């Protein structure tokens, strides 16, 4: 299903709404630069990706068309989003968290994801402990505009990608490697069958997650 492109008036309305709702103050110059690129790719998802970049600007930020946007297509902006996230947070936690969310058929609750990550030896080795809710919340906050909370089996609130294009690129990036995909699917299967154990349980320590 193709997402309809925004008209010039709709682009201006969407941009004004997003800056207001996100409490982003743009100078007239910054506003025009964002609008200029939105008109070249007039889609709501592209605007969300642009606003993620603009959210870090101050009134003194020198915004030039040479440095902004990082990419002129949705695919390029999503790739930039993933690359930046992998730079800003522990890389194994990013790769595996997003892999599990992408691999899950109906989505994962935050408690389930935390449990699965605590069973993941690469993640716990990188962090030198099971991941904490604070570590996950920081990662989640950076991706929040692109994730959605849905209703899973039994009515539980679950996380899943909110845009098909983001899901497609996440699948290619985080499940494209056969070994990585097998590891993500296998640990999810073990977890939901009750076979997986978190690293704290394996070593006889007190389990930090209530669902184990």
N, C-alpha and C positions, 0 to 999 in steps of 0.2 A: 504494500500500500504506500503510494507516494505521498509525502507530506507536502501540502500546498505551500508555495512560496508567498512571502509577504509582499504586499504592495508598499510603495514608498511611504504612504501615510501610516500603514500598519507598522512599518519598521520604526518610524519616529515614535509612535504610541508605545510600542513594545519597549523601546529603549528608555523612554521616559518612565514607564511603569517599573522596569527593572532597577533603574538607578534609585528610584524612590523607595521601592520595597526593600532593597538591599542596603539602603542608607549610604549610597555611594555618591560622593560629590565630585562631579566632573567640571573642569573648566570649559568654557566655550570651545577652545581649541581641542581638548580631549574628546568632548562630545562629538565634534565634527569628524574626528579621525575614526572613532568607533562607528559612527553612522556611515561613513564612507565605505568601510569594509563590510558592514552589514548589508548594504545595498548591493554589494557584489555577490553575496551569498545569503540572500534574504530568507533564512530559515530559523525558527525558534531555537533549535539546538545550537546553531552557530552563535547566536546571540548569547546564550548561556555560557558558552566557552569563552567568548570575548569578555564577558563581564567578570569571569573568574580572573582573567588577567588584569582587567581594569580595577578590580577591587583592592589591589595593592598600591595603586597610585596615590600620590598626594598632589596638592595643587602646584607643587614645584617640580613634579615629574616631567621630564622632557620627553614628550611622546612624539616620535617621528615615524613616518611610514616605512623607514628602513628597519626599525626594530619591532614594529607592531603592525599587524598581528604576527605571532610566531609562524603561522601557516594560513594560507588563503582558502583552504578547503576544510570541510568538517573532518575528513579523515586525517588531515595533517594536524588539526587542532587536538583531536582525540589522542593521536600518537604523542604529541607534545605533553598533553595532560598526564598520560601514563609515564612518560620519561621523567617528568618533573616530580611526580609522586614517588617514583623509584629512587630519585636522588634525595628527596627530603625525609624519607622514612626508612627504617631497616628493610633492606631489599628483600630478604626472604619472607618477611612478614607481608610485604606488599604483594610479591609474586604469588604466594600461596593463598593469602586472604582473597585476592581477586580471582584466583583460580577456583577456589571453593565456591565462591558466590556464582561464578560463571557456570561451573559444573553442576550445581544443584538444580534439580528438575523444577522444584516448586519454590526455591528460595530458602534461605537459612535465617533462623532467628539469631539475634545477637548472642544469646546464651549458647546456642548450638555452635556458632562460629568460634566463640571463645573456647569452647570445649575441644573442638576439632583442632584448633591451633595449638592447644596445650598437649595434644597427642602427636603433634608434628615435630619430629626430632630436629629437623633443620631449623625450624623457627625457634624452638626452645634453646638450641645450641647458639644461634645468633644472638639471642637476647640474654642468654645465660640464665634463663628462668622462664616459666610459662608467661605468656603475654598478660599484661594487666589491663583492666577496663580502660584506664587512662590512655595507655598506648593505642588501644583500638579506637577510642573516641577521637583522638587526634587525627588518625588516618581517615576515619569515617567522615569527620567534619570537612576535610579537604575534598572529599568526593561526594558529599551530601547532595549537591544539585543534580547528580547523575544517577543516584540510587533512589529507589522508591520503596516504601513499606507497603507490602501487600498482605493478603490473608492466605496463610498456608493450610496444610492439613490440620484439622482439629480447631481451626479458627485462630491459630497463633499468628502473631505479627512477624513477617519474614522480610528480609532484605533481598532485593533483586535489582538488576539494572533497569532504569526507567526509560531507556531509549534503545530501540533495536540496533541502531548503528553502533552504539557504544558496546552493546553485548557482542555484536559480530566481531568488532575489533579486539575486545577482551578475549573472546574465544580463540582468535588467531594468535594473539600475543601470549596468553597465559596457558592455553591448552593446545597450541599448535605443535609443540614438541611431543612426540609420542610417549617418551618416558615420563615427562612432567604430567601429561594428561592422565596416564595410567596411575601415577602416584596420587594425584588429587582424587580421582574417582575411587581408587581402592581404599583410601583412608576414609572417605565419606561412607562407603559401603560398610567398612569395618565399624565405624562409629555407630551407624544406625542399626547394625546387627548386634551391637553390644560387645564386639570383639576388641575394639580399640581401647587402649589405656593411656591416660595422660602421663607425661614424663615424671610428674611428682608421685603418682601412684606406683609407677614402675620401680622407683627408687625408695619406696616406702615412706615418703613424706606425706604431710597433710595435703589433700587435694584442694586447690584454691577455687574450684568451680563447683557450684551446687548441683549440677546435673550429672556429676560422676558418682 
